[in-house]
Amino acid sequence: MSSGPIESARFHGKRVLVVTGGHRVDLDGFLGMVEAICADRGWVWAHLTQPAAQRWLRPEHAGQWDAVLCHDLPGLALKRGTPPRPEGPTPDVADALRGLLNRGQGIVALHHALAGWPGWEGWAEALGGRFLYAPGQLRGRQWPASGYRMATHTIDVIAPEHPICAGVESFTVDDELYYAPVFEDRVTPLLRSRADFGGASFLDTYDVVCHGESTGQTCAGQPATSDLVGWTTTAGRSPIAVLQPGDGPATFSQPMFRLLLGNALAWVSSAAAHAAAAADPHPIPSITGSDA
């Protein structure tokens, strides 16, 4: 485990567990952003990579970290030129995650974390959406593979009263956009992008991964996607915040994005967010589909 300085049992600031692994990321840029956010707010942090990080994402560790920041992609075998293949989770891992959520653990999910655990629909339900590397089943219907494109686009705050949006103004990022399902029926919208979300401008991810490069297949003709790029939801009794940007160093150094991420970590660890989640819990189905 690598970390910022966790020096004393008398420390009273927030503790953040940062989880990566399963997908490439500019780790120096990403962790440099985390360090700057935490230093500015008087917090401490630690970093773990998957699959070792999974040992900490269990109900017995709920609350040991005030917030968990997921910038990982667990449960997917990815290799260019080969079809992406789900791997797990095992029933024990899925039950541990459900137990963690039912105990009340604030989580912030960034960018490709939306693609995590593709073999388990419950994780998509927990985050309020999913990026599909391959065609798959969600909520009783078949979905095509998701799409992506790089774009310079403007993000607007649509919930200025929400604590996550405090002090955040419209800002522009050069980042990777997703063409992927968002469960708008059960999320609280925070941010929308002004980008063009026409399917023809997004490359089909499955096509790119399987062939090692794009053959020209796009998301044209697929069901319309959402322009939401930031939202909150509840999973079990846990407050969840999802921020779709987070592809690389240009975003990691963006002042408004840093403010947004810091606010999100503060909110998921707040007493108010935990009280609201406990008052209106959302069951997450098990790996077998049961809510029990």
N, C-alpha and C positions, 0 to 999 in steps of 0.2 A: 504494500500500500504506500503510494507516495502522497504527500500532503503538504498543506500549509502548516504553520506552527501551532500544533495543539499541545500546549505546554502545561496546563494546570487544571486540576479538578475544580478549581474555584472559578473557572471561566464561565461567564454568564451570557455571552453573546450567542448567536446562532451557529449551529454546526451543519455543514453542507457536505453530503456525500456525492461525489461526481463519478458517474459511471460511463465508460466508453468501451469500445470493442465491437468487432463484427463488421465494421465499415471504415474506410479510410477517413481520416480527418487530420487537419493541420493541428497536431496536438500542442505544439508550442504556442500557436496563436490562440487556440481554444483555452488551454489552461492559463495562459497569460491573462486572458479576459476574466476568467474565474478569479484569479488572484487579485486582479485590480478591483473587481466588484466587492470581493470579501474584505480586502484591505480598507476600502473606502467606507464600508459599513461596520467595521469592527468584528467581522465574523471569522471563523476558521473553517477549513475545508480539508477533505482527503479525497484521493483519487484511486479508484479500482477499475480494472478491466474485466470484461466478460471472458470466460465463464466464471472466473473466481469471484466476481462481484456478487454472483447469485447467492452465495452463502450468507450475505448480509441482508438480502431481500426476503426475509422470513419474519413471521409474526413475532417471534421472541425478540427481534431487534427493533420493532416499531417504536418510534419516539427517541431512539438513541441518536438519530440524526434529525434535526429540525426539518430538513428538506433533502430530498434526493433529486439530483439533476441527471436525467437520462439523455445521453447523446450517443446511445449504443444501438446495435441492431442484433439482438440475440435470436437464435433459432433459425438461421438461414445460411445455407451453404452457397456462397457466391464465387463464381469463377467465370471470367469472360470466355465465351465460346462454349459454355455448358449451361443447360437449363438450370435456373435457380431451384434449390431443393430445400423444403422445410426440414428442420431437425429439432424435434421436441416441440414444446417442453414435455418432460416426463410428468405423469400425474403428481408426483411429489413436488416438483418445481412449480407446477400450476397451482396446486393447493397451497403451497407456501406463499405465493404471490397473492392469492385470494385472501389468505389469512392476514397477510400484511395490510392489505387494503381494508379489510374488515376491522382491523385494530385502529386504523386512522393514521396513515403516513402520507404527509404532503409530498407530492411528486410534480416536478416540472419536466416535460418531455420536449426535446428539441428535434426538429428536422427529421433525419432518417430514423429516429426512434419510432416514428409512425409506422414503420415497416416491421417492427419487432414481433417475434413469435407468430409468424404467419400460419403455423399449424394449429393455432388456438384462437377461435373467434372471440373468446372472453377478453383477450388483451386489446383487441380493437374496440370492444365495448368499453373497456376501462379508459381508453384514451379519447374516445369519441370519433374515431375514424381509422382509416388504414390506407397506407401506400402498398399496393400489391405489385410485387415483382413478377408475379405470374397470375394468369386468370385464376379466380378462386370464388369460394362461396362466402357470402356475408349476409346475415339477416334473412336467410331463406331464399336468396336469389344469387344467380351467377353473375360475377363481375369480370370485365376484361382486365388485363394488366393495366396498371397505372402508367402515367406519362410524366415527363419532366422536360424542362428547358431552362437555360440560363437567361436571366432578364434583369435589366435595370428597371426597377419599378418603385412606385410610391405606395407606402402603407399608411392608411388613415385609421385613426382611433375612432371607434363607433360607440364606445362606452366610457366616456371621459370621467364618469363618476366612480368607476371601478378602481379599487386601490392599485391594481396592476398598471393602470394607465395614468396614474398620478404623475404629472409633470411631463408626460410624453406627448409630443406633437407629431404631426405627419412627418415622415422621414423617407428617404430614398435609399434603397440598397441594391447592390449588384449581387444577386443570389439565385439559387435554384428554386424554381417554382414547381409545384406538383399538380398533376391532373389526377385526383384521387378522391374517393368518397369521404365525406364528412357527415357525421350523424347530426344534422342541424336540429333534429327534433329533441335532442337531449343535451345540447351544449349551450353555454352562454357566450354569444359572440363578443369579441373585444376588438378585433382588427380585420380590416378588409384591404385587399390590394386593388389598385387601379389598373393592373395589367390586363391584357387581352387573354381570356381563358378559352378561346376557341380551340377545339381539339386538334385542328390541323397544324397548330404551331408547337404541339408537344410530341416528342418522340416516344414511341412505344417502348417501355422499359424491357419487357420480355424479349422483344426483337433485338434490342441492343445487346443484352446479356448473352442471349443464345448464339448470336453471330459474331460477337466480339466488337461489333460496330453496327451502326444503323444501316438497314437496307432501304430506308425511306418510309417505313411504316410509321404512321402517326396515330393519334387518338381521334382523328376525324370520324364522325359517325357514332362515337360512343355517347353514353348518357352524359348530360351536362354536368360539369363539376362545380364546386363552390369556390367563390373568391375569398372565403374566410382564410386568414393566415394566423389567427390567434384566438383562443377560446379557453373557457374553463368548463369543468364538468365534475361530477362526483363518481367515484368508483368505490363500491362498498361504503365505508364511512370515511373515505379519504378525499381531500380536496386535490384536484388535478388541474394543472395549467399546461396548455400546449401552445408552443410557438413554432410555426412552420419554417421560418428562416433559420439559418445557421449552417450554411454550406462551407464557408471558408473565411479567411482572414479579413476580407473587406467588410463582412458583416460583424465579425468579432471585434473589430476596432471602431464600429459605428457607435457614437455616444448615445444616441436614442435607443439603440438595441441593447446596449449595456444597462441603461436605466430600466428598460422594460424587463430584462431578465432579472435584475436585482429585485425589482418590485414583485415579480412573479415568485421568486424564492421567498421573499418576505411574506407574501400573501398565503402561500400554501402552508406556511409554518405558523400562521396567526391563529389566535384563539377564536376569532370570529369565523374564519373559514372552516375550522374544525367543528365548531358548534353547528354551522349550517349543514355540513356534510353529515354529521351525526343525526340531525333532526330530519333529514330527508335522504336516507341511504339508497344507493342503487346497487342491487345484487349483480354480481359478475358470475356468469355461468362457468362451471367447471370444464375441464377438458372433455368430459363426457356429455356436456350440454345441460347438466343439472344446476339449478340455483342453490341447492341445499348445501 
